[in-house]
Amino acid sequence: MDWLGVDYPFSPNSLTGKHAIVCGASKGIGAATCQMLALAGAKITAVSRNPEAIIPTLHGSGHQAFSVNLEDQKAIDNFISSIEKCHILVNNSGGPPGGPLLENTMDDFEGPFKRHLHASHSLVKALVPLMEKEGYGRIINIISTSVKEPIPNIGLSNTIRGAMASWSKSLSNELPSCITINNVLPGFTDTDRLESLANSISERTGKGINDIHSNWLSQVPIGRLIDPLETGAAITYLCLPISGSIRGVSLAVDGGRLRSV
């Protein structure tokens, strides 16, 4: 998937002059999203526990990195106070550990809800006035296909992703007309997160990693894992000026795995 070269699908000037904040930016889909947005001309503010790692790989100049613990409200507030301009916000964070929902305690919900729903809400509340002032805003939430079809053995993640989807849909009816909000629902994507889930399933069930991978791929009509750059391309499209009529949707980038309409 050579979209870092001549086969890149968007004009390199599509997002010139736009500033994008990308959370969970150091690896996986977050890193791929930074790559694609930068290639489209956006200036990236990368946010994660280790954001500096992504900056040298980005096209163009003027990008910056912030190390922020999204479970720490004070850290989020300090970060927000440093932002003067924002056109694009990509809410993204690592998912919680897998396992049956009935095995989770109340304490298990606290951290994941903080870094997903609570952090996203804090960022949106603070950044919407900046977007409205600029007359342009795009908010993208990277969540999961589980908002349409719950995935077995990741009950806590299913719960949080569903809350994010409902939060986003509610905001789509409240935001100023110049700001859109949409969700991207990744399927089985070639990331460290997927390998972590495979290892968790293997430890819990005794199944081999290869068997787990084969089972996943049997559910995907395209017969392969999704490249993170493909997901980053979908996110980038939703950030373009031409996407302004797309609002409040949940777009699956899953190779056709979802069975629902």
C-alpha positions in Angstrom: 0.0 0.0 0.0 2.4 2.7 -1.3 0.3 5.8 -0.4 3.3 7.5 0.9 4.5 7.7 -2.7 3.0 8.5 -6.1 -0.2 6.6 -5.6 -1.5 8.9 -2.8 -5.2 9.4 -3.5 -5.7 13.1 -2.5 -4.3 16.3 -3.8 -1.3 17.4 -1.6 -3.0 20.8 -1.2 -6.4 19.5 -0.1 -5.9 20.5 3.5 -3.3 23.3 3.2 -3.7 25.8 6.0 -5.6 23.4 8.2 -4.4 22.3 11.6 -5.2 18.8 12.8 -5.0 17.4 16.3 -4.6 13.6 16.2 -4.8 11.6 19.5 -3.2 8.2 19.8 -0.8 9.4 17.2 2.4 7.3 17.8 1.4 4.0 16.2 -1.3 2.1 14.4 -4.3 3.9 12.9 -3.4 7.1 14.7 0.1 7.2 13.1 -1.3 6.3 9.7 -3.9 9.1 10.0 -1.1 11.6 10.8 0.7 10.4 7.7 -2.3 10.8 5.4 -3.4 14.2 6.8 0.1 15.5 6.5 0.3 14.4 2.9 -2.9 16.3 2.2 -1.2 19.4 3.5 -2.4 19.6 7.1 -0.2 20.7 10.0 -0.3 17.9 12.6 -0.4 18.2 16.3 0.4 14.6 17.4 -0.9 13.6 20.9 0.0 10.4 22.7 2.2 9.0 25.4 5.1 9.0 22.9 4.2 11.4 20.1 7.7 12.5 19.2 8.2 9.2 17.4 5.8 10.1 14.6 6.9 13.7 13.8 10.1 12.9 11.8 8.1 10.6 9.4 5.6 13.2 8.4 5.5 15.0 5.1 6.0 18.7 5.3 7.0 20.9 8.2 5.5 22.8 11.1 4.2 19.6 12.9 4.4 19.4 16.7 4.0 16.7 19.4 2.5 16.7 22.9 2.8 13.9 25.4 -0.6 13.7 27.1 -2.2 11.1 29.4 -5.8 11.1 28.2 -6.9 9.6 31.5 -5.6 12.7 33.3 -8.0 15.7 33.1 -5.4 18.2 34.3 -3.0 17.1 31.6 -5.8 17.5 29.0 -6.6 21.0 30.3 -2.9 22.0 30.1 -2.7 20.7 26.6 -5.9 22.5 25.5 -4.5 25.8 27.0 -1.6 25.7 24.5 -3.9 25.3 21.4 -4.6 28.5 19.5 -6.0 27.1 16.2 -7.7 23.9 15.3 -9.7 22.7 12.2 -9.5 19.0 12.6 -9.8 16.7 15.7 -9.2 13.0 15.6 -10.3 11.3 18.8 -8.4 8.0 19.1 -7.1 5.9 22.0 -6.1 2.4 22.7 -8.9 0.0 23.6 -9.2 -1.8 26.9 -8.2 -5.5 27.5 -10.4 -8.2 26.1 -12.5 -10.7 28.0 -16.1 -11.4 28.9 -18.0 -8.4 30.2 -19.2 -10.3 33.4 -15.6 -10.6 34.4 -15.1 -6.8 34.6 -15.4 -4.9 37.9 -16.7 -1.3 38.1 -13.1 -0.1 38.5 -12.3 -1.7 35.0 -14.6 0.9 33.4 -13.0 4.0 34.9 -9.8 4.3 32.9 -11.1 3.4 29.5 -14.1 5.7 29.8 -11.8 8.6 30.9 -9.4 8.2 27.9 -12.2 7.7 25.4 -15.5 9.4 26.2 -14.3 11.9 28.9 -11.2 13.0 27.0 -13.1 13.4 23.7 -15.8 15.4 25.3 -13.3 17.7 27.0 -11.4 18.3 23.7 -14.6 18.9 21.7 -16.0 21.4 24.2 -12.7 23.3 24.2 -12.0 23.2 20.4 -15.4 23.8 18.9 -15.2 27.6 19.6 -11.8 27.6 17.8 -13.3 25.7 14.8 -16.4 28.0 14.7 -14.1 31.0 14.7 -12.3 29.6 11.7 -15.6 28.7 10.0 -14.3 25.1 9.5 -14.3 22.0 11.7 -14.0 18.2 11.3 -14.3 15.9 14.3 -13.5 12.2 13.6 -13.9 9.5 16.3 -12.0 6.3 15.7 -14.1 3.6 17.4 -15.1 0.1 16.2 -17.5 -2.0 14.2 -18.8 -3.2 17.5 -21.1 -0.2 17.7 -23.1 -2.0 15.0 -22.4 -5.6 15.9 -20.9 -6.4 19.3 -17.7 -8.4 19.1 -17.4 -11.5 21.3 -15.0 -11.4 24.3 -14.3 -7.6 24.3 -17.4 -6.6 26.2 -15.9 -3.6 27.9 -14.6 -2.2 24.6 -18.1 -2.8 23.0 -19.7 -0.8 25.9 -17.3 2.1 25.5 -17.5 2.2 21.7 -21.3 2.2 21.8 -21.3 5.1 24.3 -18.9 7.0 21.9 -21.2 6.5 18.9 -24.3 7.7 20.8 -22.4 10.7 22.1 -21.2 11.6 18.6 -24.6 11.2 17.0 -26.1 13.5 19.7 -23.4 16.1 19.0 -24.1 16.0 15.3 -27.4 17.7 16.0 -25.9 20.4 18.2 -22.7 21.5 16.5 -22.5 24.6 14.4 -23.2 24.1 10.7 -19.6 24.6 9.8 -18.4 21.7 11.9 -19.1 18.0 11.1 -18.6 15.0 13.4 -18.4 11.4 12.2 -17.2 8.0 13.3 -14.8 5.6 11.6 -15.3 2.0 12.5 -12.1 -0.1 11.9 -12.4 -3.8 11.2 -9.6 -6.3 11.6 -6.7 -3.9 11.0 -3.0 -4.8 10.9 -2.0 -3.1 14.2 -0.4 -4.0 17.5 -3.8 -3.8 19.1 -5.0 -6.7 17.0 -2.0 -8.8 17.9 -2.7 -8.0 21.6 -6.2 -9.2 21.2 -5.0 -12.4 19.4 -2.6 -13.1 22.3 -5.3 -12.5 24.9 -7.7 -14.9 23.1 -5.0 -17.5 22.8 -4.2 -17.4 26.5 -7.8 -17.6 27.5 -8.9 -20.3 25.1 -5.8 -22.2 24.2 -6.3 -21.7 20.5 -3.2 -21.1 18.3 -2.5 -17.6 17.0 -2.6 -18.8 13.4 -6.1 -20.4 14.0 -7.3 -17.1 15.5 -6.0 -15.1 12.5 -7.6 -17.6 10.1 -10.9 -17.3 11.9 -10.8 -13.5 11.6 -9.9 -13.6 7.9 -12.7 -16.0 7.2 -15.2 -13.3 8.2 -13.7 -10.7 5.9 -14.8 -10.8 2.2 -11.6 -9.2 1.0 -9.7 -12.0 2.6 -7.0 -9.9 4.4 -6.3 -7.5 7.2 -7.0 -3.8 6.6 -3.9 -1.6 6.1 -3.9 1.3 8.6 -3.2 3.6 5.7 -6.6 2.6 4.2 -8.3 3.7 7.4 -6.2 6.9 7.5 -7.3 7.6 3.9 -11.0 7.3 4.9 -10.5 9.6 7.8 -8.7 12.1 5.6 -11.6 12.2 3.2 -14.0 13.0 6.0 -11.7 15.9 6.9 -11.7 17.5 3.4 -13.8 20.6 2.5 -15.8 18.5 0.0 -17.0 16.2 2.8 -19.0 18.9 4.5 -22.4 17.2 3.9 -21.4 14.0 5.6 -22.4 14.4 9.2 -23.3 12.0 12.1 -22.4 8.8 10.2 -20.5 5.7 11.3 -18.3 4.6 8.4 -17.0 1.0 8.6 -13.6 0.4 7.1 -13.7 -3.3 7.6 -13.4 -5.1 4.3 -17.1 -6.0 4.3 -17.0 -7.9 7.6 -20.2 -6.3 9.0 -23.3 -8.3 8.1 -25.8 -5.6 8.9 -27.1 -3.1 6.3 
